[in-house]
């Protein structure tokens, strides 16, 4: 009976197990994505540092006809005690074994961390019901290995490329916090911060000294940076070479030199009295100025010339007074009551002359320059072989008679200056014409040559009067050539005729 009971229970249990198993098999099974392995390129990292992660994922689908849910499109990673971060990885569709590498960002807080990875079928790390995550067995250590940064600020005075200054300012920056600052191995109390400024550092300030200094900056992780620089506050010296200090009318050259740095100019040439500043600047930005004053250059005085200026200071009045204005008399009369030592040779008349030399000058007289007729622009003429420069005046119908009316260069107004000789061209032409006319004419006619020579005379006289070189001998006696152009051919003809 007991044996029967045992067999019955066995078959009942087997039947029930079969039914339960069949029901499980016929139910849908969702797709799964299992992270099977993961690795990092670094486990000792800095805060907020980007590192590379590589993971492998195995995906499969349910027992339906489609494998759409067996995809791997995104991955979520989580550092311990930190918020998870989703990364869209490469699209891997359908069931299979896949691998992907992507960047992750380390925590900003120092410490040791574990990291967990989980795969998802969509791109937002939200789909995928049965997903197996993987936690790395090796912890990740976030530590600060970045040294502080020391920067020379722009307002520093000196040469930054050589680290030589007379006054320097620094900006100190660290990715975490600056812990302490040492100058020449002497620690300074500071407020710990990511950025600290040290301004106007010079000898005696912040334990800095004249000469070489060492600045060391530490952060809270023990990283440090050292900066060597030189402080120089001694100004350069300017030396002036000997120069002429005696009275002179020549230029004076002053040469300078400096013991360090450079000068604005190595020398300066004084062409007249005055001053000049030599400025020396050294590498630390220190400057020295030295002023040179020259007062021993004499200025040449102008010598008055005998020729009066073109613009006289005063002109004689149209009606002269009976008594010279320079005579110190109380009441002017027709005859001077008080005569200077030099007695006038003539009494001024009612009509003034162009030359005020008729009235002598006393010791108290004021000399009045005569009126100067200004030269008019020079015109250029070229007639009959002569080129002429002549001063013309529209107000003069004829050439003025040469008087003391002269220009400032001494040229008499109305007189020409010939650049060549006047040639009796028309007289020569008349001579040739008359000669051949009388030679080949059958009748002895002297009237035609006379008319030709007369016309030549009229033309020459008109041109020379208006444009010609009146000061040359040939121009003044041009008529001789015109007469000869008539007489010579007649004489030759007479001689031939008598033969």
ABEGO torsion letter per residue (X at the ends): XAAAAAAAAAAAAAAAAAAAAAAAAABBBBBBBBBABBBBABABBBBGBBBBBBBBBBBBBBABABAAABBBABBBBBBBGBBBBBBBBBBBBEBEBBBBBBBBBBBABBEBBBBBBBBBABAAGABGABBBBBBBABBBBBBBABBBBBBBBAABBEBAAAGBBABBBBBBBBABBBABBBBGGBBBBBBBBABBBBBGBBBGBGGBBBEBBBBBBBBAAGBBBBBBBBBBABBBBBBBBBBBABBBABBBBBBBBBABEBBABABBBBABBEBBBBBBBBAAGBBBBBBBBBAABBBBBBBBBABBBABBABBBBABBBABBAABBBABBBABBABBBABBBABBBBABBBABAAABBBBAABBBBBBBBBBBBBBBBBBBGGBBBBBBBBAABABBBBBBABBBAAGBBBGBBBBABBBBBAAAAAAAAAAAAAAAABABBBAAAAAAAAAAAAAAAAAAAAAABBAABAAAAAAAAAAAAAAAAAAAAAAAAAAX
